[in-house]
């Protein structure tokens, strides 16, 4: 779920992958990889950079940590809730895109 959350944060701030990479001191290809569904998982250092740059608590990003084998009700409930939050944010992103923008955010 990190890939979706990190991409949405970047898109919400209307940054391209190149712009964000330069601001975080990372490569554009690395940003692209962590935004892919089966791409790289970001390290805690990368998550801290995102949290600092976007001025959000690191714990908010850690909420999106994936659990492949949710053992208890709390884990399953968290995964379900995070999935719903991401879908809502994706919907907001889609419905608030400028209609006639000549600049595309990757």
Secondary structure, DSSP 8 states (H G I E B T S, - for coil): -HHHHHHHHHHHTT--HHHHHHHHT--HHHHHHHTSTTS----HHHHHHHHHHHT--HHHHHTT---SS--SHHHHHHHHHHHHHHHHHHHHHHHTS-TT-SS---
